[in-house]
Amino acid sequence: MKALPLFILLIPTVLLSSILFLNTYDWSGYIFTKEGLKKLVFYGKCPAAEDEIVGEYKPPDMNINLLLAFPTFNIFMLKSGGSIGVRGTTITVTKEGYDLIRESSVTKLFCYSFPGIILSATEIILMEDVDRFTLGSSLSPILNALKIPYEIPPKRFFHKGDTVTLQPEPPKLQLFSARLDGQGSLVWANVTDSSTTTITFLIDGKDIVQNKELVALPPGTHTIAATAVDVFSLSTSLSTIVFSRPFVEES
């Protein structure tokens, strides 16, 4: 009997990364996306406090009766050896949660256990009493991973309803251009930000191009304005003028 090769297909993860935070205290998960903060539910066990998605298993498209039963659903493979899927995996989520992880291009996971917090883009609201040491040691891995400055009020004990203020910085935006004589110009943006960012180009005050980091322009003089907006609705804008000559054939 001929062997059947390749039952597991690992799909490389995309470069644009988001972070999935999993709170094992109440089985809630959070993802910062360009549409805002998204929440999902899960259960299971985190194999590591910090982890990465290294690939995705997709079931083989083969109508063959096999002696061994392979999963018929997609599974995210973790660097620690764990997995994320809708059933039978180390971390189990709903189908909606699984789709959200994929759509948000999640590549990193942080697991923690902290009682009663509500996480938003501007603050963390405490839902239970806690001392300062527990608060700081529990929240610092999350906020440091997001590279968000924060301020914990100067007191030893915190009560339900107290808040920790987040102080995110606007994205850092750079514009570059290259003149291609006779063929127009290229303009591209470089954004440094800890969260998913949306880039919008305004060309000559009228044409809008979104969700692209590079635009091609015809020959001539053009005014380009670019705006980068992150998940906290903080923005940075820059503008530049580019010029390229039309191609002229010489005899």
MOKA-V817038 format. One record per backbone hydrogen bond with DSSP energy under -1.0 kcal/mol. NH is the residue of the N-H (numbers start at 1). CO is the residue of the C=O. If there is no record, write none. Layout:
# MOKA-V817038
NH | CO
NH | CO
This chain:
# MOKA-V817038
11 | 56
18 | 105
20 | 108
21 | 30
22 | 110
23 | 28
24 | 112
27 | 23
28 | 23
29 | 40
30 | 21
31 | 38
33 | 36
36 | 33
38 | 31
40 | 29
42 | 27
43 | 92
45 | 90
51 | 109
53 | 107
54 | 77
55 | 77
57 | 75
62 | 60
64 | 62
75 | 57
76 | 84
77 | 55
78 | 82
79 | 52
81 | 78
84 | 76
85 | 91
91 | 83
92 | 43
93 | 85
98 | 94
99 | 95
100 | 96
101 | 97
102 | 98
103 | 99
104 | 100
105 | 102
106 | 101
107 | 18
108 | 18
109 | 51
110 | 20
111 | 49
112 | 22
118 | 125
120 | 123
124 | 164
125 | 118
126 | 162
127 | 116
130 | 158
132 | 156
135 | 131
136 | 132
137 | 133
138 | 134
139 | 135
140 | 136
143 | 139
144 | 140
145 | 141
146 | 142
148 | 143
151 | 165
155 | 153
158 | 130
161 | 126
162 | 159
164 | 124
165 | 151
166 | 122
167 | 149
172 | 192
174 | 190
176 | 188
178 | 186
180 | 184
182 | 245
183 | 180
184 | 180
185 | 217
186 | 178
187 | 215
188 | 176
189 | 213
190 | 174
192 | 172
198 | 229
200 | 227
201 | 209
202 | 225
203 | 207
204 | 223
206 | 203
207 | 203
209 | 201
211 | 199
215 | 187
217 | 185
220 | 244
222 | 242
224 | 240
225 | 202
226 | 238
227 | 200
228 | 236
229 | 198
230 | 234
233 | 230
236 | 228
238 | 226
240 | 224
242 | 222
244 | 220
